[in-house]
Amino acid sequence: MAARWSRRRALALGLTAVAFLAPLASAQERAILTVSRKRVLRETVHARMLSQVETELTAELQSRVDAIKTELNAEEQELARLRATLDRSDFERRVAEFDERVRNERRMAQQHAKNLQSVLRAERRKLVEALTPLLESVRTDAGARIIINSDQLLAADPAIDITAEVIARFNAEVPPPLIPDLDTLAPERPVDPALDEAQQ
């Protein structure tokens, strides 16, 4: 009788321990969460928007450069045609002005591209900076103790990954990025020597 009671008591204590440890284990599981930082900075609406804008504006900028190249090629051919009719000094002056314009156009195109990339880098940096306080808010709301970058983990239970939730909250809570305008990013055009001389 005493033996049966002892076994029943042991069984009851075991069940009580299991019942006590189950929520504890669940709490421990939620104490650590994982997020793919790379995915957040690549898959949010903001990141996709900047990637699309970069592609479109780069193509537009290249189109403008190609148009200028076509114009310069036509001007070069016209210079070659005029060589037989212009005196040497006049021809050399025009060639020097043309060469200077080619150099200026090249410098402007390079600076224009640098300005565009500078703005895009600044906007992407804002996304990185916005991620830290957002993760802290997610951690607090989830009651977790720590959020680990899953990109650096060898193995982890997918159940503790909250990347999708972080992306959704990023889309909803972080202000949209600034969309640059090519015209406002254009460097100041140098004065055309020929035009300046004509105005004087």
N, C-alpha and C positions, 0 to 999 in steps of 0.2 A: 504493500500500500504506500509506504513511504517512498519506495523507489519510483512508483508510478507518479506520485506527486512531484518528485524531484524532476522527472522527465518532463512533466507538463509545465512545471515552472521554468525549466530551461528553455522549452519551446516557446513559451510566452515571452520570456526575456529576449529570445532570439528574434521573434517577430517584432517586438517593440524596438529593438536595435535597428532592424531593417527599415522599419517605418520612420525611425528618427534619421537614419543616414541617407535615405532616398532624397528628401528635399535638400539635405546638406550637399549631396553630390550634385544635384541640379543647380544649386546656387554656385558651387565651385565651377561648374561648366560655364555659367554665364559671367563668372568673374573675369574670364579671359575671352576676348573677342578678336577676330582677325579681319583685316581689310586689305585688299589689293590696292596699294597706292597708285600703281601704274594704270590699273583699270579705271580708277576714279578720274585721274588726270587725262585719260584718253577717251573715256566713254560718256562723260557728262555732256549735256547739251552745249555748255560753254566751250569745251574742248573741241567738239565736232564743229561748232560754228567757226572757231578760229582757224581750224584746219581748212574748212571750205573757203573762208575769206582769203586765206593765204594763197590757196590754189588759184582762185579767181583773180585776185589783184596781181599776182605774179604773172599770170597769163596776159592780163590787160597791159601791164607795164612792158612786157616783152613785145606786145603788139605795137605799142607806141615807139619802142626802140626800132623795131623793124620798119615802121613808117618813116622814121628819121633817116635810117640807112638808105632806104629807097630814094628819099629826097637828096641825100648827099651824093649818091651814085649818079643821079641825074645831073646834079650840079658839076660833078667831076667830068662827066662826059661833055657838058657844055663848055667847060674850061678848055678841054682838049680841042674842041671845035674852034674856039676863039683864038687859039694859040697862033694860028696863021695870020690873023687879022689884027692882033694887038701888038703894040710895040713891046719890047722886052721888059722895060721897067714896069709898065702897066700890068703885063701878064704876071710877072714875078710878085707884084703886090697882091694881085687877086689870088695867086696860089698860096701865098703866106696867110692871107685872110681865111682862105678855105681850110688850110691845115689847122689854123687856130680854132676854127669852128668845129672841126672834127674832134679835136682834143677836148674842147669844152663840152660837146655833146656826150662824149665818152665819160668824162668826169661826172656830168650831171646824171647820166643813167646809173652809174655806179653808186652815187650818193643817194639817188632816189630809192634804189633797192635797199641800201643800208638803212635809210630812214624807215622804210616799211618793216624790215626785220626788227629794228629797234622797238617799234611800237608793238609788234606782235610778241616779242620777248617780254616786254613790260606787262602786257595783258596776261600772258601765261604765268608770269611771276605772281600776279595778283591771285590767280587760281590756286597756286601752291600755298600762298599766305592765307587764303580763306579756308583751306582744308583743315588746318590745325584747330582753330576754335570750333569748327563744325564737328570734328571728331570728339573733342572734349564734351560738346553738348550731347552727342550720341552716346558717349560712354556714361555720362551722368544719367541720362534718361533710361538707359538699359540697366543701371545699377552695377556696371562692370568696374573692375579695378584697373584693368589695363586693356589697351587695344594694340595688337601687334601687326606689323606689316607682313602680310602673308607672302609677299614676293620673296622674302628672305627665309621662309620656313621650308624645311625638307618634307614635313608631313604634318597634317592637321585635320581634325574632324570638320567636314564641310558644314556641320550644324552650327559651328560657332563663327562662320564667315558671314559678315554683314555688309559686304561690298555693295550689293544691289540696293540695300536700304540707304547706305551713305550716298550713292549716286542719286537716288530719288530725292533725298533731302537737299543735296547740293543743288540739283536742278531747281528745287522749289524755293530755297532760301538765299542763295548767293546771287547778287546782282549780275545781270548779263555783261559780257565784256564790251569794251569800246571797239566799235568797228571803224578802222582807219579809212580815211579818204585820200586817194592818190593825189589829188590836186593840192590838198593842204600839206602833203608830205614832200611835194616837189621842191628841190633846192632853188634858190634864186638864180635866175638866168643872167649870165654876164652880158654886158652891153656889147652888141655887135659893132665891131670897129667901122664897118662900111656904113651902117645905119647912123652911127654917132657922127661920122664925118659928113654924111649927107645933111644931117640936122643942123650942123654948124655952118 
